[in-house]
Amino acid sequence: MINVSDQHAPRSLIVTLYGAYGRFAPGPVPVAELIRLLAAVGVDAPSVRSSVSRLKRRGLLVPERTAAGAAGYGLSPDARQLLDDGDRRIYAGAAPDDEGWVLAVFSVPESERQKRHVLRSRLAGLGFGTAAPGVWIAPARLYEETRHTLQRLRLEGYVDFFRGEHLGFAPTVEAVARWWDLAAIAKEHEAFLDRHARVLDAWRRRADTPPEEAYRDYLLALDSWRHLPYTDPGLPAPLLPADWPGVRSAAVFRELHERLRDAGAAYAGLGPAE
């Protein structure tokens, strides 16, 4: 069994739980249910409560009462936007080869240099590479999510966006290797495969799909996977090294998703997994 404490932060698992199942609940998710569902992946009740408090302070979870009057938490509008944006990455197919690029060019006054740091860290966290100082680049399909993120952080006044294509002088495949640390990204894919390919192999040998086991293995796989499309923004295959491990890790996640998500929903009991 995966060592949850080493590889899965409780706060991340709560976000993953809401993304997979909780947002389809007809009302707020009761605190008792959060504790039950997180216990199945090795998180104790105090860790759940403290992580929920942090997510509430960040404006992602909203305290509400269930129809029966129990304490629970729903998602804020910002959290729903985050999850919707994340879906487009997490469940995306292969990247198109000719979609073009989006450039983010920003200038922040020295008197507000902390915002410059936040901008850099958020663009990197969204999967942008660095083309030049103050010039960040990503596949064009990431524009909408980036716009939502910067608006939520009230940083849109410092950034201009452009769409375009790379015209040289260096071949694009060489430029991409400068803009992103492909070796580091490949290691992240290999780490996902080390953790979850064997889980998939075990499910392939089974004829049954017990809901609690499906829920546990799916939630842990999704929690590992959902960060990867931000480390790896989905670069076109012709620009990546041969035998890119991202192809294999995406296939492993896709099969785990197809095999386990619906059975896991039966254990979660929060509503349909749509």
C-alpha positions as CSV (number, residue, x, y, z in Angstrom):
1,M,0.0,0.0,0.0
2,I,1.2,3.5,-0.8
3,N,2.6,5.4,2.2
4,V,0.2,8.3,2.3
5,S,2.0,10.4,4.8
6,D,5.2,10.5,2.6
7,Q,3.5,11.3,-0.7
8,H,0.1,12.9,-0.2
9,A,-0.6,16.0,1.9
10,P,-3.9,16.0,3.7
11,R,-4.9,19.4,2.2
12,S,-4.1,18.2,-1.3
13,L,-6.2,15.1,-0.7
14,I,-9.2,17.2,0.4
15,V,-9.0,19.2,-2.8
16,T,-8.7,16.0,-4.8
17,L,-11.7,14.5,-3.0
18,Y,-13.9,17.6,-3.9
19,G,-12.6,17.5,-7.4
20,A,-13.4,13.8,-7.9
21,Y,-16.6,13.5,-5.9
22,G,-17.5,16.2,-3.5
23,R,-18.5,18.9,-5.9
24,F,-21.3,16.6,-7.2
25,A,-22.9,16.3,-3.8
26,P,-26.4,17.9,-3.6
27,G,-25.2,20.1,-0.7
28,P,-22.2,20.7,1.5
29,V,-20.1,17.7,2.5
30,P,-20.5,17.0,6.2
31,V,-17.4,17.2,8.3
32,A,-18.0,13.6,9.5
33,E,-18.0,12.4,5.9
34,L,-14.8,14.2,5.1
35,I,-13.2,12.5,8.1
36,R,-14.5,9.1,7.0
37,L,-13.4,9.5,3.4
38,L,-9.9,10.8,4.3
39,A,-9.5,8.0,6.9
40,A,-9.7,5.6,4.0
41,V,-6.5,7.0,2.6
42,G,-4.7,7.2,5.9
43,V,-5.4,10.8,7.1
44,D,-6.5,11.2,10.8
45,A,-9.3,13.4,12.0
46,P,-7.1,16.2,13.4
47,S,-5.3,16.5,10.1
48,V,-8.6,16.8,8.2
49,R,-9.9,19.5,10.5
50,S,-6.7,21.6,10.4
51,S,-6.4,21.2,6.6
52,V,-10.1,22.2,6.2
53,S,-9.4,25.3,8.2
54,R,-6.5,26.3,6.0
55,L,-8.7,25.8,2.9
56,K,-11.4,27.9,4.5
57,R,-8.9,30.7,5.2
58,R,-7.8,30.6,1.5
59,G,-11.4,31.1,0.4
60,L,-11.8,27.7,-1.2
61,L,-14.1,26.0,1.2
62,V,-17.2,27.7,2.7
63,P,-18.8,26.5,6.0
64,E,-22.5,25.5,5.5
65,R,-25.1,23.4,7.2
66,T,-26.5,20.3,5.6
67,A,-30.2,19.8,5.2
68,A,-30.1,17.8,8.5
69,G,-28.3,20.6,10.3
70,A,-24.9,19.0,10.4
71,A,-21.7,21.1,10.0
72,G,-20.3,20.8,6.5
73,Y,-18.3,22.5,3.8
74,G,-19.1,23.5,0.2
75,L,-17.0,25.0,-2.5
76,S,-16.6,28.7,-3.1
77,P,-17.0,30.1,-6.7
78,D,-13.3,30.5,-6.9
79,A,-12.8,26.8,-6.0
80,R,-15.3,25.7,-8.6
81,Q,-13.4,27.7,-11.2
82,L,-10.1,26.2,-10.1
83,L,-11.6,22.7,-10.4
84,D,-13.2,23.4,-13.8
85,D,-9.9,24.8,-15.1
86,G,-8.1,21.8,-13.7
87,D,-10.4,19.3,-15.4
88,R,-9.3,20.6,-18.8
89,R,-5.7,19.6,-18.0
90,I,-6.2,16.5,-15.8
91,Y,-8.5,14.7,-18.3
92,A,-7.0,16.1,-21.5
93,G,-6.0,13.9,-24.4
94,A,-2.8,14.3,-26.4
95,A,-1.7,17.8,-27.1
96,P,-2.2,19.1,-30.6
97,D,1.0,19.6,-32.6
98,D,0.2,23.0,-34.1
99,E,-1.8,25.0,-31.5
100,G,0.7,27.8,-31.2
101,W,1.9,29.6,-28.0
102,V,0.7,32.1,-25.5
103,L,3.3,34.7,-24.2
104,A,2.9,36.4,-20.9
105,V,4.9,39.6,-20.7
106,F,4.9,41.4,-17.4
107,S,6.4,44.5,-15.8
108,V,6.1,45.2,-12.0
109,P,7.4,48.4,-10.4
110,E,10.3,47.9,-8.0
111,S,8.1,49.2,-5.2
112,E,5.8,46.2,-5.7
113,R,8.5,43.5,-6.2
114,Q,6.7,41.0,-4.0
115,K,4.0,40.9,-6.7
116,R,6.8,40.2,-9.2
117,H,7.7,37.1,-7.2
118,V,4.1,36.0,-7.0
119,L,3.7,36.4,-10.7
120,R,6.8,34.4,-11.5
121,S,5.8,31.6,-9.1
122,R,2.2,31.4,-10.4
123,L,3.2,31.4,-14.1
124,A,5.7,28.6,-13.3
125,G,3.0,26.8,-11.3
126,L,0.7,27.0,-14.3
127,G,3.4,25.3,-16.5
128,F,4.9,28.3,-18.2
129,G,8.5,28.2,-19.4
130,T,10.9,31.1,-19.4
131,A,11.7,32.5,-22.9
132,A,13.5,35.6,-21.6
133,P,13.5,37.7,-18.4
134,G,9.9,38.9,-18.0
135,V,8.7,36.8,-21.0
136,W,7.0,33.5,-20.2
137,I,5.6,31.0,-22.7
138,A,3.1,28.1,-22.7
139,P,0.9,26.2,-25.1
140,A,-1.9,28.5,-26.3
141,R,-4.7,26.4,-24.7
142,L,-3.5,27.5,-21.2
143,Y,-4.5,31.1,-21.8
144,E,-8.0,31.0,-20.3
145,E,-6.9,29.3,-17.1
146,T,-4.0,31.7,-16.7
147,R,-6.3,34.7,-17.2
148,H,-8.6,33.3,-14.5
149,T,-5.7,32.8,-12.1
150,L,-4.2,36.2,-12.5
151,Q,-7.6,37.9,-12.2
152,R,-8.3,35.9,-9.0
153,L,-5.0,37.2,-7.6
154,R,-5.7,40.8,-8.9
155,L,-2.5,40.7,-10.9
156,E,-4.0,41.2,-14.4
157,G,-2.9,44.8,-14.5
158,Y,0.8,43.8,-14.7
159,V,0.6,41.4,-17.6
160,D,0.0,41.5,-21.3
161,F,-0.8,38.3,-23.3
162,F,0.1,37.5,-26.9
163,R,-0.6,34.5,-29.1
164,G,1.9,33.5,-31.8
165,E,4.2,30.9,-33.3
166,H,7.9,30.4,-32.9
167,L,9.9,31.4,-36.0
168,G,13.5,30.7,-35.0
169,F,16.4,31.3,-35.3
170,A,17.0,28.1,-33.3
171,P,14.7,25.1,-34.1
172,T,11.7,25.0,-31.8
173,V,12.7,21.6,-30.4
174,E,16.0,23.2,-29.2
175,A,14.2,26.3,-27.9
176,V,11.7,24.2,-25.9
177,A,14.6,22.4,-24.2
178,R,15.8,25.9,-23.0
179,W,12.4,27.1,-21.9
180,W,11.6,24.1,-19.8
181,D,13.6,21.7,-17.7
182,L,12.5,18.5,-19.6
183,A,14.7,16.2,-17.5
184,A,13.1,17.3,-14.3
185,I,9.6,16.9,-15.8
186,A,10.5,13.4,-17.0
187,K,11.5,12.5,-13.5
188,E,8.1,13.5,-12.2
189,H,6.4,11.2,-14.8
190,E,8.7,8.4,-13.8
191,A,7.9,8.9,-10.1
192,F,4.2,8.7,-11.0
193,L,4.8,5.4,-12.9
194,D,6.8,4.0,-10.0
195,R,3.9,4.7,-7.6
196,H,0.9,3.8,-9.7
197,A,1.8,1.5,-12.6
198,R,2.0,-1.4,-10.2
199,V,-1.4,-0.5,-8.7
200,L,-2.9,-0.7,-12.2
201,D,-1.2,-4.0,-12.8
202,A,-2.8,-5.4,-9.7
203,W,-6.2,-4.2,-10.8
204,R,-5.7,-5.8,-14.2
205,R,-5.4,-9.2,-12.5
206,R,-8.7,-8.8,-10.6
207,A,-12.2,-9.6,-11.7
208,D,-13.9,-7.7,-8.9
209,T,-13.8,-3.9,-8.1
210,P,-14.6,-3.4,-4.4
211,P,-15.8,0.2,-3.9
212,E,-13.6,1.1,-0.9
213,E,-10.4,-0.2,-2.6
214,A,-11.3,1.4,-5.8
215,Y,-12.0,4.7,-4.1
216,R,-8.7,4.6,-2.2
217,D,-6.5,3.7,-5.2
218,Y,-8.3,6.2,-7.5
219,L,-8.1,9.1,-5.0
220,L,-4.3,8.5,-4.5
221,A,-3.7,8.2,-8.2
222,L,-5.7,11.3,-9.0
223,D,-3.9,13.2,-6.2
224,S,-0.5,12.3,-7.7
225,W,-1.6,12.9,-11.3
226,R,-3.4,16.2,-11.0
227,H,-0.2,18.1,-10.2
228,L,1.6,16.6,-13.2
229,P,-0.2,18.6,-16.0
230,Y,1.0,21.7,-14.2
231,T,4.6,20.6,-14.1
232,D,4.3,19.3,-17.6
233,P,2.1,21.7,-19.6
234,G,1.5,19.2,-22.4
235,L,4.0,20.1,-25.0
236,P,3.5,18.8,-28.6
237,A,5.0,15.4,-29.0
238,P,7.4,16.3,-31.9
239,L,9.1,18.7,-29.5
240,L,9.8,16.1,-26.8
241,P,12.5,13.5,-26.5
242,A,11.9,10.1,-27.9
243,D,10.1,7.6,-25.5
244,W,8.8,10.5,-23.4
245,P,7.5,9.0,-20.1
246,G,4.6,11.4,-20.1
247,V,2.9,9.2,-22.7
248,R,3.1,6.2,-20.4
249,S,2.1,8.0,-17.2
250,A,-1.0,9.5,-19.0
251,A,-2.0,6.1,-20.2
252,V,-1.7,4.6,-16.7
253,F,-3.8,7.4,-15.2
254,R,-6.4,7.2,-17.9
255,E,-6.9,3.4,-17.3
256,L,-7.1,3.8,-13.5
257,H,-9.6,6.6,-14.0
258,E,-11.8,4.4,-16.3
259,R,-11.5,1.3,-14.1
260,L,-12.0,2.9,-10.6
261,R,-13.7,6.3,-10.6
262,D,-17.3,5.1,-10.8
263,A,-16.8,2.2,-8.3
264,G,-15.1,4.7,-6.0
265,A,-18.1,7.0,-6.3
266,A,-20.2,4.3,-4.8
267,Y,-18.0,4.3,-1.7
268,A,-17.8,8.1,-1.5
269,G,-21.6,8.3,-1.6
270,L,-21.6,12.0,-2.4
271,G,-23.4,12.0,-5.7
272,P,-22.8,11.1,-9.3
273,A,-19.2,11.4,-10.7
274,E,-20.1,13.4,-13.8
